[in-house]
């Protein structure tokens, strides 16, 4: 079925014409043009630039032009964003009927059977992989399938990726601010969803592009790959399109462990180096990854606070002291703060200090229910008395609009800089009226300094394939890993 559109008919729906910014109108026309020629595409705008709204405009245009004879549209997203999608659709459109698939298997079965009565069906990656057999059994065909936060299918071997690729749709779009986080295989997996076969089979892609680019740093093959993917990726940064958005300032703040904390760190470092050398001798490097990761985690925890895994530790954490001082100074200057950490257990320690200082705060982790998330976000943005929001990095990387904050603290560095940047963009996005100050707390002479260096190195992977012509290495070698323990 072909909807009533020709390549010159790229008019934006009247109801959204004044809402969309100029770059969003360009995004609409780009998506619509790809659709006309039966191509898929990746909308890879920075977080906070309104990828959701650009897609809603496509959905609305289709429904307005095909009121009598239309196919349903599917949105697949992380479970934490399902309600956000429905709320955004209702906010910007009056008559689109949408349903969020949720509940137990029996309830979901009834909802899925009822899909023909709706314009848009919203489901999560997790539920889709459980329900995919039913979608196939009912032989549904969708006009669009939209993969939001498409990095969720970056590993082509996962059930997430396999399930969404089975959905029968005329046009497929992927939305992600990070089309490549760590390796080129992630980019291949997204294109395998958009246009199967365009980047060949994975084995051929690996042979033709990944190995020459990663292992040999071959710029000729990098240019060839860029030429292949460039027409199908639209990527705009905040600097390029939002001159009215205030500046973001990133500052690395170092702290030095005091004598007791450093003694714990160096003792454990010497111990794990000896243990890992023995482990690798016995079982080989490839079979020792779990032990290596465990050792790295312990070292990172000591930098945060040795009390994270030493029950009898009575000393201090230089980083915690530094963090509390920053928060007290910021509150005195009437700032509102987002504090991210990869360790939810660290929040328990931070909370005790905030209570001592009589500082009001909110906390959001992976255990926080979706409706409670929305309630906390709204309250934080509007309540001047709540100055601090503790957010676990994984739970807070997507779906939160926290423009009430103008300061972001990353308590500990994560391996993937893209994940940190996504978290920062909870505050640095459309609607922000103030300069955003970002602090990264890094412990000197520790694994954290090495992680920070690796972040900078890995960030080049994205830039090299999508923007520049410099070389890069995407994966860490055995030697690089072992250097972390020096």
N, C-alpha and C positions, 0 to 999 in steps of 0.2 A: 504493500500500500504506500502510495506517495502522497505526502500532504501538499496542500495547495500553496507551494512556495516556489519561486524561481530565483535565480541567483541575484537578480537586481532588486528583489523584494526583501529588503533588509530593514524594514521600518520597525522601530522600537515600539512596543505597546504604549499607547497614549498614557495609560495610568502610571507608567514608570519613566516616561520621557524626562520629567523634571527631577526625578529621584536619582537617576543614574548620573555619575560623573562622566566626564568626557572619555577617560580611559576605559571606563566600564562599558560605554557605548561601543568603543572599538572592540572590546572583548566579546560583546554580543554579536557584532557583525562577523568577527573572526569565527566564532563557534558556529554561526548560522551558515557561513560559506563552506566550512568543512562538512557540515551536515548535508548541504546541497550536493556536494561531490561524493557523498557517502564515505567520508573519512572520519576517523575519530581524532581526538586531540587531548593534550594535557594542558589545562589551565594552571600554570605554575606561579601565579602571582604571589608576592610576599604575603605572609600572614597579616590579616587585618585590612586587606584591600578589597574585600567584598566579593570573593569568588562565589559564595552562595547566592548573592543577589544577581550576579551576572547569569547564573544558571536558571534562577527563577524567572528571569526575563525571557529566556529561551523557552521554558516550559509554558509561560503565559502566552507567548506569541503562537506557539503550536496549538494550544487549546482554543484561542480566539479564532484562529483560521480554520479549525476543524471541529466545530461544535457538534456536528451530527455524527461524523464518522471518524472516531479517534481511538488510538491505542493507549493503554495506561503507560505511565512512566515510573521507573523504579529508581530510588535513591538508596544506595548502600553506604553506611557510615559506621563509625564506632558507636557502640550503644549509648555512650554519654552524650552523643549529638543528635539522637533520634528526635527527642522532643524539641530541640533547638530548630531543626529543619521544619517541623510542623509549625512552630511558632513564627518562623520567618516567612513561610508561605502565607500564613494567615495575616501577617502584618502587612505584606506588600500586595496581596491580591484579595479580592472579595468573594470570588465564586469557585475557586479551585477546591475540589473535594480531595482531602488527603487522609490517609490512614497510617498509623504507626503499628507495625506488627510487634506484638509483645504478649507476655503471659505464658502459660504452660502449653504443651504440645497440642492439646485438644483445642484450646482457645485459638492458638495460632492457625490451626487447620481451618477453622471456621472463617477467620479473617482472610486467609489466603484464597479460599474459595469465593470470597465476596469481592475480590480485587476488581472484577469488571465493573463494579458499581462506583469505582473511585477513579480520579484522574492521576493521583500520585500515591504510590505505595512506598513507605519508608521502612527499611529494615536494617538490622546491624549485620556486620560480617559474621559475628558469632551465631546469630539465629539463621542467617542464610545457609550456612554450611549444614545446619541441622535440618533445614526445611527444603533443601535443594531438590530432593527426590519428588516432593509434592509439586513443586513448580514445574518440573519436567513432566510429571504424570498429567498435570492439567494442560500441558502444552501451551503455556502462555507465551505471547509475543509482546514485547514492549517497544514503544517508540524510541525511548532513550533509556539507557541504564547509566547512572552517574555514580562513579566510585569516589566518594569523598574521603579525604585523608588516604589517598591511594597507596601510600607507603605500607598500609596494612596488607597489601598483597605483593610486597616487594620480593618475597621468597616464593618462587613459582611452585615449589613442592608442598606448600602448606594447603590445608583444606580451605582456608580463606580464599586463596588465589584460585584454586580449582573450582570452587563453587560459583564464584561470580563469573568466571569465564564460560560457565555452562548456560548462563542466562541468555535467552534468545531476544536480541534487540536489533533494531535497524541501525542506530547510532550509539556509540559508546564514548563517554567523556570521563576523564580522570581529573580530579582536583587534588593538588598537593603543592605545598610550598617547598617540598624537598623531594623532587623526582629521583634524586640520587642521594642516599645518605652515606653509604659506605662502599658500594661496588657497582660496576656496570651491569651486573646480572639483575639488579633491581630495576634498572631502566628497561632492560629486555622484558622482564615480567610484566611491566605496565603496558608496554607496546604489544605484548602477546595478548593482553586483554583488549586493547583498543582495535588492533588490526592484526589478527593472527597471521604469522608468516611474513609480515613486512620486514622484520629484522631477522628473518630466517628461523631455523630451529635453534635452540640454545647452543647445541654442540657446534653448529656452524658459526653462530655469532661469536662464541668464545674463541674459536679458531681464527675467525676473520678479523675480529676487532679487540675482544677483551685481552687476549694474550699479547698481541703486538703492542697495545696501548699500555697495559699495566706492567707487563714484564720488561718490555723493550723501550717503553716511553716513546713510541713511534708517532711523531707528530703528523705524518702523512695519513695514517689510518685514523688518527683522532679527527683530522679535518674531514675525512670521508664520512665518518660517523656523524659528525656535526651537520654535514650537508644533508644527510638522510633524515635526521630527526628535526632539524630546524623548522620546517614548515608546519610541524604538528605540535610544537610547544610554544605557548605564549607565556612569557615570563617578564613581569614588570616589578621593579623594586620601588620601595616607598620614595627613595630619592628621585627616581625618574618621574613619578606621576603625582606625588603629593607635596607640592611646594608649600602648601599651607600647614602641613603637619610639622609640629615642633621637632627640634633636634633630639637625638638620643645620644647620650654621652656614656661611654663604657670605660670604667676604671677598674684596674686590677689592684686589689689591696692585699699586700702580703702580710702575713703574721709569722712570728717565730715561736716555736714550741719552747715552753719553759723547761727547766732542768729535768723535772720528774716525767713530763710528757715525752721529752726527747729520749730519756732513758728507756721508757717503754717501747718507743718506736724503734730505736737502734737495736735493742735486745731482740725484738720480734723479727726485725729485718735479717739479722744474723742467723736466727733460728730457721726462718723459712728458706733462706738461700741454701743452707745446708740440706734441709729436707727436700727441696725441689731438685737439687743436683742429684740426690740419691734416687728420687722418684723417676727422674728422666733417664738415669742410667739403667734402672730396672725395667721401666715400661716404655721408654721412648717419649720424645716430645709430643707427638701427635696424640698419645694416650694419656697425657698429663694435664690436659686443658682445664679440667674441673679443679684440680689441686692448684694450678696457677691462678685461676680466677678467684678461688677462695683466699689465697694468700694476698692477692692485690686488694681484694675487698677489705680484709683485716687492716692492711696498711692505710687504706683510705679512711676507715673508721677511726683509727687512732688519731689521724689528723683532725677529724671532726670532734671527737671526744673519746678518750680511751674507755670511758664508762659504757660505751656502746656494746662492748663484749667482755670487759673485765669487771666483774661484779664488785670486787674489793677495791677498785680504784677510788682513791679519796682526793686526788690532786685536781688541778684545774685544766682547762683547755684554753689555749691562747686564742684560738679562733672564736670560741664561744664568747669570751670576754670582749674581743674586738666587735663581734656582731651586736652584742647588747649595747655597747657604747654607740655604735652607728645608729641603732634604732632609737636610743634615748635622744641623741642629737637631732635626728630627723624629726622626731615627734615634737621636740622643742621648737623646731622651725615649721611646724604644721604640715609636714609631708605625710603621705599615706604610702605604705610599704607592702610589696609582695615579697615574701621570703620563700625561696624554693630550695628543697633538698631532695637528694635521691633516697634518703633514709627517713622513713616515717618515725622510726624509733628515736631519731635525733630530736624530733619535735617534742617528745615527752620531756627531754632535758631542757629545751628552749622554753617550753611552757612554764616550767617551774621558775625560771628566771624572770619571765614576763609577769608572772603573778607577784613575785617579790617586788617588782618595780610598779605594780598596780597598772600595768598596761593592758588595755582591752584588745582582744584579738579574735580572729576566726581561724578555723583549720579545715582544710579540704584534702582528703586522701582518696585512694581507690575504694575505700569502704563507704565513702559518702554517697548516698542515694542521689539519683539524677534530679528529682524534684527539690531535694535539699540543696544541691549545688546551685540551682537557679535562684533559690531563696537567699542563700548566703551571698551570691554575687550581687544581687539587687540591693541587699541591705548594706553590704560593704561600700558600694558605689555611692550610696546616698546618706549613710550615717557618719557624721564627722567624728563621732566618738570612737569608732572602730578604726584604729590606725594601722594595724598589722594583720596580714592574711598569710598564714602558713600553708603552703601548697606543696604536695609531693610532686616531683618533676614529671613523673609518668601520668599522674591523674590530671595535672594542670596544663599539659602541653597543647591541648586543643579545646575549642568550644567555649572558652570563657572570655567575656568582654569586660575587662577590669580597668576601664579608663579612669576610674576614681583614684587609682594609684598613680603616683608620679615618681616612684622609686622602686627598683627591683634589686633584690640581693640574691645572688646564687651562693648558697652556703658552701657547697662543694662542687667541684667541676665534674661533669659527666664526659664520657669518652666522645660522645657525638655532639659537636658544636651545634648542629641543626636543631637538636632537641632543646638545648638551652635557648637558642634564638626564638624558637616557637613559644617557649615559656615567657620569655621577655616580652614578646608581642601580645601577651594578654593585656598589657598596659599601653604599649606603643602601637596604636592602631587608630582607625578613623574614630573621631569623637574626642580624642585626646587634645586638651587645650593647653597643656603644660609641657615644659621640657622634661624628658624622662631621664633620670640618672640611674645607671646600671652599675652595681658593684659586684665584682667577682672576688671571693675570698680564697686566697691561695696560700697554703702553708709552705714557707721557704724550706729548701733542702729536704724535700720530701717527694713522694710519688706524685703529689698534686702538681708540682711544677712540670714534671714529665708529661702528665696528662694534658696540661694546658698547651705544651708544645705540640703534642700529637693532634690536639683539636685544630690548631692552626694548619697543620700539615694536611689533615683529612679534609678540611674545608676547601682546599684547592681542587679536590676531585670534582665537586659541583661546578666550581668556577671554570675549570679547564674544559669540561665537556660542553657546558652551556654558554660560556662567555669568551674565555681567553684562549691563548695558544701555548701556554707554558706546560711543562711536563708534570707528571704526578705519579705517585704510587698509592694504590688504594688499600692494600692490605699489609699488615705488619708481619715481618719475618720473625723467625725464631730469635735472631740476634736482637731485633728491636724490642721484642717482649722481654728478653732476659736483661736488657739494659735498664728496664724499669726497676730492677732489684739492685741496681748499683748504688 
